[in-house]
C-alpha cells in the first residue's frame, strides 16, 4: 500500500509542476512544488499556506477479489490567506484557484504504480486509481481560508509487495 | 503621531537578557535544522531518506515547564527562553532573513538529549530590537535518544 501512496503523491507533485509551475514552497532547504505528505514532514504548528497537504486516513481492504484491493482515504487539505498586494482580501479567489488546480491535478484518475524504494524507481504491474474528489465546505479561521478534498485511492496488492 | 525623540540603541537590553539567562542556570538548546543543500530526491519527500538534521546550538537558554493547565492525553508543554544575541549570531551565520525564518525551518529543538516540537515563537523587544525569544515547546512522542 505504501507504493500506492508514494505513486499518488509523486504523480500529483509532477502534475502540479506542469499545471502551475509558480506554486512552489521551500521546505527543508528545498524549493519544490507546493504539495507535501503530512506524515513525511516535520511537525508544523500551522498549515503550510498555499500548498496542498496529503493526509492519509481511512483504509479498507477488499478480500473478495483475486487480489487484495486496498481502498485508502486521502484528505487533501489546503489553506490560503490570499496575497500581500491585496492584503488578503483575495483569499476567496485564491482558494477557488486551488480548487481548480486540484481538479486538474487529479485528472486523469489513474497512474502506473511505481516502487520508489528502488533507484531508479521501478514500474509495477498494476495501476493506482482514485475517485473524484469530495470537497468540504470552505472553513474560515481568522484570516485563513481552508478546504479539505477527500479522495479514495484504490490499488491492488501485488504478490511481491510488502 | 510619530515619536521623534532621539533613541540610541546600545545593546543594553540584549546584554542584560544574556547575563540574566546565564545567571539563571542557562543551558544549551540545539535547533534541528535541515542540511544545506537539502535532499531534493523523491525518496527525501516520501519518508525514505533520513533527513540528516544538523544540531545548531543556541546558548544561553533557560528551559522550564510552562504554566499551562494540564489536560488528559496531552503531552506537557515547556518554555524555552533564548538570548537574542545567540539567535542573531546563528541568523547571521546561516545568512537567513530573520529569526522567524530560523525557527520556521527548524524541525524541533533538543534540550538535555530530548526532542521537543516548536509550537509557537514570540519575542520581547526593546527599542525595536529583540532581546529575548520565547519558544513554546511540546514534548515529542518519540523516545529515541538525541
Interface residues (C-beta under 8 A of the other chain):
Chain A: X5 X6 X9 X10 X13 X28 X29 X30 X32 X36 X37 X39 X40 X42 X43 X45 X116 X117 X119 X121
Chain B: X34 X35 X36 X37 X38 X39 X40 X42 X43 X44 X45 X46 X47 X48 X51 X105 X107 X108 X117 X118 X119 X120 X140
